[in-house]
Amino acid sequence: MIPFDKCPICGGELEEREVEKLLRGGDHTAVLKVQAEICLHCGERLYAIETVKLFENIRNRLKREQFSGFLPLGRLFMVDASNLDTASATDH
């Protein structure tokens, strides 16, 4: 998959695994699972060139808000803890 026998960062052993990747484009975020070579020593991820091109395509689609083929996962919220009223919040 990748033209490296060892990690180019630390020289550690590489192992192919399925990983989750978060991609951001504009105000939107997508999650996808892809194959990557993972360094067992430092955790560096190495992706095939086809995978990197897929990332670029998805980021561009997110920026242009072209979501056909994307499955919604829910809603994303930004929380400003300094403005959060913890007195009225209930944790159960």
C-alpha positions as CSV (number, residue, x, y, z in Angstrom):
1,M,0.0,0.0,0.0
2,I,2.6,2.6,1.1
3,P,6.1,2.8,-0.3
4,F,7.7,2.6,3.1
5,D,9.1,-0.4,5.0
6,K,9.4,1.6,8.2
7,C,7.9,4.8,9.6
8,P,9.5,7.8,7.9
9,I,9.1,9.8,11.2
10,C,10.7,7.5,13.8
11,G,11.7,4.3,11.9
12,G,9.1,2.2,13.8
13,E,7.2,-0.9,12.4
14,L,4.1,-0.2,10.3
15,E,0.9,-2.2,10.4
16,E,-2.1,-1.8,8.1
17,R,-5.4,-1.0,9.9
18,E,-8.8,0.5,9.4
19,V,-9.0,3.9,11.0
20,E,-11.6,6.7,11.4
21,K,-10.7,10.0,9.8
22,L,-12.5,13.3,10.5
23,L,-12.6,15.7,7.6
24,R,-13.6,19.3,7.8
25,G,-14.8,21.5,5.0
26,G,-16.3,24.9,5.7
27,D,-18.7,24.6,8.7
28,H,-19.1,20.8,8.1
29,T,-17.4,17.7,9.3
30,A,-17.5,14.1,7.9
31,V,-16.3,10.9,9.4
32,L,-15.1,8.0,7.3
33,K,-13.3,4.7,7.8
34,V,-10.2,4.1,5.6
35,Q,-7.2,1.9,5.5
36,A,-3.9,3.3,6.7
37,E,-0.4,2.2,7.6
38,I,0.0,2.9,11.4
39,C,3.4,3.2,13.1
40,L,3.3,0.9,16.1
41,H,5.9,3.2,17.9
42,C,4.7,6.8,17.3
43,G,1.2,6.3,15.9
44,E,1.9,8.2,12.7
45,R,-0.7,7.4,10.0
46,L,0.3,7.0,6.4
47,Y,-2.4,7.0,3.7
48,A,-2.3,5.8,0.0
49,I,-2.4,8.6,-2.6
50,E,-5.9,7.4,-3.6
51,T,-7.1,7.9,-0.1
52,V,-5.6,11.4,0.2
53,K,-7.3,12.3,-3.1
54,L,-10.6,11.0,-1.6
55,F,-10.0,13.3,1.5
56,E,-9.6,16.3,-0.8
57,N,-12.7,15.4,-2.7
58,I,-14.8,15.1,0.4
59,R,-13.4,18.3,1.9
60,N,-14.3,20.2,-1.3
61,R,-17.8,18.7,-1.3
62,L,-18.3,19.7,2.4
63,K,-17.2,23.3,1.6
64,R,-19.7,23.5,-1.4
65,E,-22.4,21.8,0.8
66,Q,-22.8,18.9,-1.7
67,F,-24.0,16.2,0.6
68,S,-25.4,13.6,-1.8
69,G,-24.2,10.2,-0.8
70,F,-23.4,11.4,2.8
71,L,-25.4,9.9,5.7
72,P,-26.3,12.2,8.5
73,L,-25.0,11.1,11.9
74,G,-26.7,13.7,14.1
75,R,-26.0,17.2,15.2
76,L,-22.7,18.8,16.2
77,F,-22.6,21.5,19.0
78,M,-19.9,23.9,20.2
79,V,-20.0,24.4,24.0
80,D,-18.6,27.5,25.6
81,A,-18.2,26.3,29.2
82,S,-17.9,29.9,30.5
83,N,-21.5,30.5,29.3
84,L,-22.9,27.2,30.5
85,D,-25.4,27.4,33.3
86,T,-24.5,24.3,35.3
87,A,-27.0,25.2,38.1
88,S,-29.9,24.4,35.9
89,A,-28.4,21.4,34.2
90,T,-29.4,18.0,35.4
91,D,-27.2,14.9,35.1
92,H,-28.9,11.6,35.4
